[in-house]
């Protein structure tokens, strides 16, 4: 466990700080689409509320959830294979001619052999077997009772498809939670940087006022006032730029939330007083990462497809029954009902069955190989993101002394300037040095939060990020 004694922040340079939330905002433009430029007003949301909003609105999450529902319906459909299939059919038919059975030549022979028998006493030997227009309606029942394992394999393969789509949904949620952390806290970072820039402008306004007063009293030269005014103009430009950065960050956040109106994050940047060891996160990745569950589902489905392909070697036995619902047009040869049992055996299929078996076996082998590789890759990924998080934490800690020193330096430079022992440039440099250090601390805290979210994503626990906000954490202010 790594303990933190006090609340301080780390970062990586004023230039990087200015670029960080700009990159995030541009990602929001190009990856997520554009919404109207937000003003400072809007709906206030904690991170947990923002996460709930994203999960309920984001199209990627909704699409993945819809796929899970689709796979569940497909699995439910395979359950019907256990039951008989009942169909109702009807046909209206017209044939080219009436089908007759004409045996009158035999009748003529009989009458010739028995001349004493009157012709009228012997009926005609002629029967209409089928009219040229007729109607048939049947109720058919087919029930497979033995398929060699095809039905059970299809059902288990469908269940594996449900597990795969559910794992995909979990992975989508983890990824988007990490993205939300980046956009949500980018707004918090940009807002606090704007506050720092505004404080710098106020401080330099006061410094210009003091410089003018000292010039009027003859204590300093005009060049000192000019130095202060140049710094004042520069600070004002940076304040306006930071305000634009804040607007861009808000646009990106509104996009990922699929929100029509801008939102205002209220959960602060934070750091953790203690962090679990790296091995604990690696263990979580092995046990919970949805990518592993997806590959396991793919492997299981391939195994069931292999069983189904092998089952084609065995016969399919089924029961059947037919009932004629309209008997008026039945011929003397057609039964009103029939029942029986049947069997189908494939004797030769041109090698298709062997090809299916080989393909299913290869898919199963590929899934096993990918599962082993994924376990290795996840361990490397978790280690890398854990180091990123700890690096940000250490930078935050190391900058606290720099902030304290910069504050003391400003106090001393202002006092010396008032006494004529320091120049305006000294005061300006001290003020800018403090603002840069404070921005770096905020950037380090932002990097820590994003690195934590990315680490949880690598562990398959991305949606657990709000639990860290509810636990023992230290808020970071500018």
Residue pairs with C-beta under 8 A, 6 or more apart in sequence:
1 274
1 275
1 276
1 277
2 274
2 275
2 390
2 393
3 273
3 274
4 271
4 272
4 273
4 274
4 393
4 397
4 474
6 400
7 271
7 474
7 475
7 476
8 396
8 397
8 399
8 400
8 403
8 441
9 271
9 396
9 399
9 400
9 440
9 441
9 442
9 444
9 445
9 476
10 392
10 393
10 394
10 395
10 396
10 397
10 398
10 399
10 440
10 441
10 443
10 444
10 445
10 447
10 448
11 17
11 395
11 396
11 399
11 439
11 440
11 441
11 442
11 443
11 444
11 445
11 447
12 395
12 440
12 443
12 444
12 447
13 440
14 436
14 439
14 440
16 443
17 193
17 436
17 439
17 440
17 442
17 443
18 241
18 242
18 245
20 186
20 189
20 443
20 446
21 186
21 187
21 189
21 190
21 193
21 245
21 246
21 248
21 249
22 245
22 248
24 182
24 183
24 186
24 249
24 252
25 186
25 245
25 248
25 249
25 251
25 252
26 248
26 252
27 252
28 183
28 248
28 249
28 251
28 252
28 253
28 255
28 256
29 248
29 251
29 252
29 255
32 252
32 255
32 256
33 255
34 251
34 255
35 251
35 254
35 255
35 259
35 260
37 247
37 251
38 247
38 250
38 251
38 254
38 261
38 262
39 262
40 264
41 262
41 264
42 250
42 261
42 262
42 263
42 264
43 259
43 261
43 262
43 263
43 264
44 263
44 264
44 265
44 266
45 53
45 263
45 264
45 265
45 266
46 265
46 266
46 267
46 469
47 180
47 181
47 184
47 265
47 267
47 465
47 466
47 469
48 267
48 466
48 469
50 180
50 184
50 253
50 257
50 263
50 265
51 177
51 180
51 463
51 465
51 466
53 257
53 258
53 259
54 61
54 176
54 177
54 180
54 256
54 257
54 258
55 61
55 173
55 176
57 257
57 258
57 259
58 176
58 256
58 257
58 258
59 258
60 172
60 176
61 169
61 172
61 173
61 176
64 165
64 168
64 169
64 172
64 173
65 169
67 165
67 168
67 169
68 162
68 165
68 166
68 168
68 169
70 165
71 158
71 161
71 162
71 164
71 165
72 162
74 158
74 161
75 155
75 158
75 159
75 161
75 162
77 158
78 151
78 154
78 155
78 158
79 155
81 144
81 151
81 154
81 155
82 151
83 143
84 141
84 142
84 143
84 319
85 141
85 142
85 143
86 139
86 140
86 141
87 139
87 140
87 142
88 137
88 138
88 139
88 140
88 325
89 137
89 138
89 140
90 135
90 136
90 137
90 138
90 326
91 135
91 136
91 137
92 133
92 134
92 135
93 133
93 134
93 135
93 136
94 132
94 133
95 130
95 132
95 133
96 132
97 132
98 128
98 130
98 131
98 132
99 128
99 129
99 130
99 331
100 126
100 127
100 128
100 129
101 126
101 127
101 128
101 129
102 125
102 126
103 125
103 126
104 124
104 125
104 126
106 125
107 122
107 124
107 125
110 117
110 122
111 117
111 119
111 122
127 332
129 331
129 332
129 333
130 331
131 329
134 329
135 326
135 328
135 329
136 324
136 326
136 329
137 324
137 325
137 326
138 322
138 323
138 324
138 325
139 322
139 323
139 325
140 320
140 321
140 322
141 319
141 320
141 321
141 322
142 318
142 319
142 320
143 318
143 319
143 320
144 151
144 316
144 317
144 318
145 317
145 318
145 319
146 314
146 315
146 316
146 317
147 311
147 314
147 316
147 317
148 311
148 312
148 313
148 314
148 315
148 316
149 307
149 308
149 310
149 311
149 314
150 308
150 311
150 312
150 316
153 304
153 305
153 307
153 308
153 311
154 304
154 308
156 300
156 304
157 300
157 301
157 304
157 305
157 308
160 297
160 298
160 300
160 301
160 304
161 297
161 301
163 293
163 296
163 297
163 300
164 293
164 294
164 297
164 298
164 301
166 293
167 290
167 291
167 293
167 294
167 297
168 290
168 294
170 290
170 293
170 460
170 463
171 290
171 291
171 294
171 460
173 462
173 463
174 290
174 456
174 457
174 460
174 461
174 462
174 463
175 457
175 462
176 256
177 453
177 456
177 457
177 462
177 463
177 465
178 450
178 453
178 454
178 456
178 457
178 462
179 256
180 256
180 257
181 449
181 450
181 452
181 453
181 465
182 450
182 453
183 249
183 252
183 253
183 255
183 256
184 253
184 265
184 267
185 265
185 269
185 446
185 449
185 450
186 249
186 252
186 253
186 446
187 246
187 249
187 250
187 253
187 264
187 265
188 265
188 267
188 268
188 269
188 446
189 249
189 269
189 442
189 443
189 445
189 446
190 242
190 245
190 246
190 248
190 249
191 246
192 269
192 442
192 477
192 478
193 242
193 245
193 246
193 439
193 442
193 478
194 239
194 242
194 243
194 245
194 246
195 478
196 435
196 438
196 439
196 442
196 478
197 235
197 238
197 239
197 242
197 435
198 239
199 435
200 235
200 238
200 239
200 431
200 432
200 435
201 232
201 235
201 236
201 239
203 431
204 228
204 231
204 232
204 235
204 428
204 431
205 232
207 228
207 231
207 232
207 414
207 417
207 424
207 427
207 428
207 431
208 225
208 228
208 229
208 232
210 417
210 418
211 220
211 224
211 225
211 228
211 424
212 225
214 220
214 224
214 417
214 418
214 420
215 221
215 222
215 224
215 225
219 420
220 420
220 424
224 423
224 424
224 425
225 424
227 423
227 424
227 425
227 428
228 424
228 427
228 428
231 424
231 428
231 431
231 432
250 262
250 263
251 262
253 262
253 263
253 265
254 260
254 261
254 262
254 263
257 263
267 469
268 475
268 476
268 477
269 442
269 445
269 446
269 449
269 475
269 476
270 445
270 449
270 468
270 469
270 473
270 474
270 475
270 476
271 393
271 396
271 445
271 448
271 473
271 474
271 476
272 393
272 452
272 468
272 471
272 472
272 473
272 474
273 472
273 473
273 474
274 472
275 389
275 390
275 393
278 382
278 383
278 386
281 382
281 386
281 455
281 458
281 459
282 378
282 379
282 382
282 383
284 459
284 460
284 461
285 378
285 379
285 381
285 382
285 458
285 459
285 460
286 292
286 375
286 378
286 379
288 459
288 460
288 461
289 374
289 378
289 458
289 459
289 460
290 460
291 374
291 378
291 460
292 371
292 374
292 375
292 378
292 460
295 367
295 370
295 371
295 374
296 367
296 371
298 363
298 367
299 364
299 367
299 368
299 371
302 360
302 363
302 364
302 366
302 367
303 360
303 364
305 356
305 360
305 363
306 357
306 360
306 361
306 364
308 360
309 353
309 356
309 357
309 360
310 357
312 346
312 349
312 353
312 356
313 353
315 343
315 344
315 345
316 343
316 344
316 345
317 341
317 342
317 343
318 341
318 342
318 343
318 344
319 339
319 340
319 341
319 342
320 339
320 340
320 341
320 342
321 337
321 338
321 339
321 340
322 337
322 338
322 339
323 336
323 337
324 330
324 334
324 335
324 336
324 337
327 336
330 336
346 353
378 458
381 458
382 455
382 458
382 459
385 451
385 454
385 455
385 458
386 455
388 447
388 451
388 454
388 455
389 448
389 451
389 452
389 455
391 447
391 451
392 444
392 445
392 447
392 448
392 451
393 444
393 448
395 440
395 444
395 447
396 441
396 444
396 445
396 448
396 476
399 437
399 440
399 441
399 444
400 441
402 437
403 434
403 437
403 438
403 441
406 430
406 433
406 434
406 437
407 434
409 430
409 433
409 434
410 427
410 430
410 431
410 434
413 422
413 426
413 427
413 429
413 430
414 427
414 430
416 422
416 426
417 423
417 424
417 426
417 427
438 478
441 476
442 476
442 478
445 476
452 465
452 468
453 462
453 465
456 462
456 464
456 465
